[in-house]
Amino acid sequence: MKPESGADRSWKAALLFVLYCLVVAVLYGTVHDLVTAHVAVEYFSIHHAKVIESDNPIALALVWGFLATFWVGLLGGAWLVLTNLVGPTMPLKWQWLRRGVLIVAVASLTAAMLILVSFMWLTTLVPMAERKRDFENDRRLISVAMAHLTSYMSSAVLTFGLGIWVFMTRKQLARKRSEVRLPAD
């Protein structure tokens, strides 16, 4: 099924889409941080600013899952609204963009978790004789840091790419529409 144009151009529809992006981003960040906080709670409790007086991985994941991603959802949603509404061509339906946002979230989360597992596994290849006293702690911290880096980079690249796809698809649909000269009613 190909995307169709004809989305609602109202501010209400655009704001609801941005709100959708914010919710998806916060859910993404919370799930991501629930996993990573259980692998290395020190990543949040020691190596980040203290935002709550707790070392509980669930509490830290809930707080940081929100703080680290709500603004990403707002910016990403705004970017996608702009690429969908700016210009003379008809916008795509919001359901297509919502589906794209979910694909970005699932792909980014999958990539981050694969990196986390891969780094955890790769570090087991270090011979026991070469492991320093803090090896296990460092191994977990580095794996979690790499998962977060992967999350940031893949989300940014994929969201930017989704916006470009929206813009290009709108142009392509407008071109096709102008080629098919329908008779006037």
C-alpha positions as CSV (number, residue, x, y, z in Angstrom):
1,M,0.0,0.0,0.0
2,K,1.4,3.4,-1.0
3,P,1.0,6.6,1.0
4,E,-1.8,8.9,0.0
5,S,-1.9,12.6,0.3
6,G,-4.7,14.5,2.0
7,A,-3.8,14.8,5.7
8,D,-5.6,17.3,7.8
9,R,-3.7,20.6,7.7
10,S,-5.1,22.0,10.9
11,W,-3.0,23.0,13.9
12,K,-5.0,20.6,16.0
13,A,-4.0,17.6,13.9
14,A,-0.4,18.8,13.8
15,L,-0.3,19.3,17.6
16,L,-1.9,15.8,18.2
17,F,0.8,14.3,16.0
18,V,3.6,16.1,18.0
19,L,2.0,14.8,21.2
20,Y,2.0,11.3,19.7
21,C,5.7,11.7,18.9
22,L,6.3,12.8,22.5
23,V,4.5,9.8,23.9
24,V,6.4,7.4,21.6
25,A,9.7,9.0,22.5
26,V,9.1,8.8,26.3
27,L,7.9,5.2,26.1
28,Y,11.0,4.4,24.0
29,G,13.3,6.1,26.5
30,T,11.6,4.4,29.4
31,V,11.9,0.9,27.9
32,H,15.5,1.6,26.9
33,D,16.4,2.9,30.3
34,L,14.6,0.1,32.1
35,V,17.0,-2.4,30.4
36,T,20.2,-0.3,30.7
37,A,19.6,0.7,34.3
38,H,19.4,-2.9,35.3
39,V,22.6,-3.6,33.4
40,A,24.5,-0.7,35.0
41,V,22.7,1.4,37.4
42,E,25.9,3.4,38.0
43,Y,25.5,4.9,34.5
44,F,22.5,6.9,35.9
45,S,23.3,7.1,39.6
46,I,27.0,8.1,39.4
47,H,27.8,9.2,35.8
48,H,24.8,11.5,35.3
49,A,23.5,14.5,37.3
50,K,21.6,13.5,40.3
51,V,18.0,14.3,39.6
52,I,16.4,12.0,42.3
53,E,17.7,10.7,45.6
54,S,17.6,7.0,44.6
55,D,19.7,4.3,43.3
56,N,16.7,2.2,42.3
57,P,17.1,1.2,38.7
58,I,13.3,1.4,38.0
59,A,13.0,4.9,39.5
60,L,16.1,6.1,37.6
61,A,14.8,4.6,34.4
62,L,11.4,6.2,34.7
63,V,12.9,9.6,35.5
64,W,15.7,9.5,32.9
65,G,13.5,7.8,30.3
66,F,11.3,10.9,30.5
67,L,13.9,13.6,30.9
68,A,16.2,12.3,28.1
69,T,13.5,11.8,25.5
70,F,10.5,14.1,25.9
71,W,12.3,17.0,24.1
72,V,13.4,14.6,21.4
73,G,9.8,13.7,20.7
74,L,8.9,17.4,20.6
75,L,11.7,18.2,18.2
76,G,11.2,15.1,16.0
77,G,7.5,15.7,15.9
78,A,8.0,19.4,14.9
79,W,10.5,18.3,12.2
80,L,8.0,15.8,10.8
81,V,5.1,18.3,10.9
82,L,7.2,20.8,9.0
83,T,8.2,18.3,6.3
84,N,4.6,17.2,6.0
85,L,2.9,20.6,5.9
86,V,5.3,23.2,4.5
87,G,4.9,23.8,0.8
88,P,2.2,23.8,-1.7
89,T,1.8,20.1,-2.2
90,M,-0.8,18.1,-0.3
91,P,0.5,16.6,3.0
92,L,0.6,12.9,3.7
93,K,-2.0,11.4,6.0
94,W,-0.9,11.5,9.6
95,Q,-1.4,7.7,10.0
96,W,1.5,7.2,7.6
97,L,3.7,9.4,9.7
98,R,2.6,7.7,12.9
99,R,3.5,4.4,11.4
100,G,6.9,5.8,10.4
101,V,7.6,7.1,13.9
102,L,6.9,3.6,15.3
103,I,9.2,2.0,12.7
104,V,11.9,4.5,13.8
105,A,11.4,3.7,17.4
106,V,11.4,-0.1,17.0
107,A,14.5,0.1,14.7
108,S,16.4,2.3,17.0
109,L,15.6,0.3,20.1
110,T,16.5,-2.9,18.3
111,A,19.8,-1.5,17.2
112,A,20.6,-0.2,20.7
113,M,19.8,-3.5,22.4
114,L,21.8,-5.5,19.8
115,I,24.8,-3.2,20.5
116,L,24.3,-3.7,24.3
117,V,24.2,-7.5,23.9
118,S,27.1,-7.5,21.4
119,F,29.4,-5.4,23.7
120,M,28.5,-7.5,26.7
121,W,29.4,-10.6,24.7
122,L,32.5,-9.2,23.1
123,T,34.0,-8.2,26.4
124,T,33.8,-11.8,27.5
125,L,36.5,-12.5,25.0
126,V,39.1,-10.6,27.1
127,P,41.2,-13.3,28.8
128,M,40.8,-13.7,32.5
129,A,44.5,-13.0,33.1
130,E,44.2,-9.6,31.4
131,R,41.1,-8.4,33.3
132,K,41.6,-5.7,35.9
133,R,39.8,-5.4,39.2
134,D,37.0,-3.2,37.9
135,F,36.6,-5.2,34.6
136,E,33.0,-6.3,35.2
137,N,31.8,-2.8,36.2
138,D,33.6,-1.2,33.3
139,R,32.3,-3.8,30.9
140,R,28.7,-3.1,31.9
141,L,29.2,0.7,31.8
142,I,30.8,0.7,28.4
143,S,28.1,-1.6,27.0
144,V,25.3,0.7,28.4
145,A,27.1,3.8,27.1
146,M,27.4,2.3,23.6
147,A,23.7,1.3,23.7
148,H,22.8,4.9,24.5
149,L,25.1,6.3,21.8
150,T,23.5,3.9,19.3
151,S,20.1,5.0,20.4
152,Y,20.9,8.7,20.0
153,M,22.5,8.3,16.6
154,S,20.0,5.9,15.1
155,S,17.0,7.9,16.3
156,A,18.4,11.1,15.0
157,V,19.4,9.7,11.6
158,L,16.2,7.7,11.1
159,T,14.0,10.6,12.2
160,F,15.8,13.0,9.8
161,G,15.5,10.4,7.1
162,L,11.8,9.9,7.7
163,G,11.3,13.7,7.3
164,I,13.2,13.6,4.0
165,W,11.1,10.6,2.9
166,V,7.9,12.6,3.7
167,F,9.1,15.6,1.8
168,M,10.2,13.5,-1.3
169,T,7.0,11.4,-1.3
170,R,4.9,14.6,-1.2
171,K,6.8,15.9,-4.2
172,Q,6.5,12.6,-6.1
173,L,2.7,12.4,-5.4
174,A,2.3,16.0,-6.6
175,R,4.2,15.3,-9.8
176,K,2.1,12.2,-10.5
177,R,-1.1,14.2,-9.8
178,S,-0.1,16.9,-12.2
179,E,0.7,14.3,-14.9
180,V,-2.7,12.7,-14.6
181,R,-4.8,15.6,-15.8
182,L,-8.3,14.8,-14.6
183,P,-11.2,16.4,-16.4
184,A,-12.9,19.2,-14.5
185,D,-16.3,18.4,-12.9
